[in-house]
């Protein structure tokens, strides 16, 4: 009888070992799936956090670069700009005093060198306007953006002419100037243009 009991035990062991093998395989698959999901989750979040960290770092670098250049320097464009409005207008002329702001000393030298070109381009912009376009605040802000873009275009193009024309950096700068729409501000060395006097009579 002892032999029969041992035989029954032998018969029952393979069944429990089969279930334990299946259980081990199922657990292994679950652990691998959970590990894969966890790895994917952490990698995706790490990419997102590294992208935001890169943006923050580039903003800090840009701010530091501006601070390294020093404080804002202002240059008044003299003499003032005077243009006549067309016939039938409520006012007869526009007189504007302009100041430009930059942190780049080289940009100020470029403005001094290209002053006739800048005056011409700004006078062309001003003479193309009407009293009605300049009456409200939005008209003056649009004019300010246009003048800022014009000055930056001249400075960037003069810098590209002075540097090697085959240089990739100068080609990308040209593309950035050409791609900008009228509503966008061109990223250039001149940070802002200020009206210190704006008279319409």
Residue pairs with C-beta under 8 A, 6 or more apart in sequence:
66 103
69 103
69 104
69 105
70 103
71 103
72 101
72 102
72 103
72 191
73 101
73 102
73 103
73 105
73 108
74 99
74 100
74 101
74 194
75 99
75 100
75 102
75 108
75 111
76 97
76 98
76 99
76 196
77 97
77 98
77 99
77 100
77 111
77 115
77 118
77 119
77 122
80 95
80 96
80 97
80 98
80 197
81 94
81 95
81 96
81 97
81 98
81 119
81 122
81 123
81 126
82 93
82 94
82 95
82 96
83 93
83 94
83 123
83 126
83 127
84 92
84 93
84 127
85 91
85 92
85 93
85 94
85 130
85 131
86 130
89 130
89 131
90 131
91 131
91 200
91 201
92 201
93 200
93 201
94 126
94 129
94 134
94 198
94 199
94 200
95 197
95 198
95 199
95 200
95 201
96 126
96 195
96 197
96 198
96 199
97 195
97 196
97 197
97 198
98 122
98 147
98 193
98 194
98 195
98 196
99 193
99 194
99 196
100 111
100 151
100 190
100 192
100 193
100 194
101 190
101 191
101 192
101 193
101 194
102 108
102 189
102 190
102 191
103 189
103 191
104 189
106 189
107 155
107 188
107 189
107 190
110 154
110 155
110 158
110 159
110 189
111 118
111 151
111 155
111 190
113 158
114 154
114 155
114 158
117 154
118 150
118 151
118 154
121 150
121 154
122 147
122 150
122 151
125 143
125 146
125 147
125 150
126 143
129 139
129 143
131 200
133 139
134 140
134 143
134 200
140 195
140 198
144 193
144 195
145 182
145 183
145 185
146 182
147 193
148 185
148 186
148 190
148 192
148 193
149 180
149 182
149 184
149 185
149 186
151 188
151 190
151 193
152 177
152 186
152 187
152 188
152 189
152 190
153 177
153 186
153 188
155 188
155 189
155 190
156 173
156 174
156 177
156 186
156 188
157 174
157 177
159 170
159 173
160 170
160 173
160 174
163 169
163 170
164 170
176 186
176 187
177 186
180 186
